[in-house]
Amino acid sequence: MVGLSFGAFGAAVIQEYGFGSLSLIYIVLIALLAFCAVLIAVSPETVTPKRGVISSLIPQVSVPKNIRHLLPAAGSIFVGTWAIGGFYQAFSSSITAELLNTNSVMIAAAVFACLMTPYAIGGWISGRFDSNNAQSIGISAFFLSIVALIYSLKVSAMIPFFIATVFAGISQGLAFTGSIRSLLDKIGPEDRAGLLSSIYIISYSGAAIPNMIVARLAGGFNLFEIAVGYGLLVTLVWITALFSLGKNKKGIF
């Protein structure tokens, strides 16, 4: 998530201060990816290598049976938190135009970073709770933050909006990290690749599908009404997560 913030600011700097065409962004990314490839090549292997280069490139998607009862709570949290991330990616420029009366891409990047960067703080806080409490506290705080965020958009209150955004970032980190821990802690290393693939399919779908729907409908709604739509999704996620966590805690699967 911190990388997303750096990427947003880097792209904004190139665009705002005219360091060449937009293609420079991709040149920088290619160079960074090449550097990462070198680091991976020289890093020690952490798992037992398996034969078959081609077969290893085929994605594994699986959820082990012993943790499937945990997926409704974790999956709903993945969807809700990533959906709001998608909202900020799509509408940070519109938010800055309405709240700050500016079209600066640097300010738009700052709005996006206010959500993404505090995620790391939430991840750190998650380590101080068991996974169930991290999920329930995190998603409840996330829900309240989104309510405050929507209200601040309605009244065009800039400072409350930024505060709500930061708290949303912290709470999404708490809930998301707790959800991943709840799943990974109960499986062996051999099952992690398939599970992580499943997690990110759910997460990216949570960001992409609402954005696709909004793209079809955006012309007929203003920013506040779109935010309310996302808020309703987060409300559904919050209720689903708490209900599922309650069932899991009681051992009713």
Number of C-alpha atoms within 10 A of each C-alpha: 16 14 11 14 19 15 16 20 21 16 19 20 16 18 18 13 9 10 11 10 9 12 10 14 18 11 11 13 13 12 11 12 12 12 12 11 12 11 11 11 10 8 9 8 9 6 8 6 8 8 7 8 8 7 10 11 8 8 11 16 16 16 19 15 9 10 14 12 18 20 20 17 26 28 22 25 31 28 27 28 25 21 25 25 21 20 19 23 18 15 18 20 20 17 24 21 15 15 16 15 10 14 14 15 20 21 19 24 25 19 24 28 27 21 27 25 21 22 26 18 15 24 20 14 19 26 14 11 14 12 22 22 17 27 31 23 19 27 30 22 20 29 25 19 23 25 19 19 25 22 18 20 20 14 12 16 14 16 11 16 23 17 17 23 25 23 24 32 28 28 32 35 31 33 32 29 25 28 28 19 19 21 23 15 12 11 16 9 10 10 15 19 14 15 20 18 16 17 23 15 14 19 21 15 16 23 21 17 14 19 20 11 10 18 11 9 11 14 8 9 11 10 16 17 15 18 23 18 14 21 21 15 17 26 20 14 25 24 16 18 25 20 14 21 22 15 15 16 10 9 9 9 10
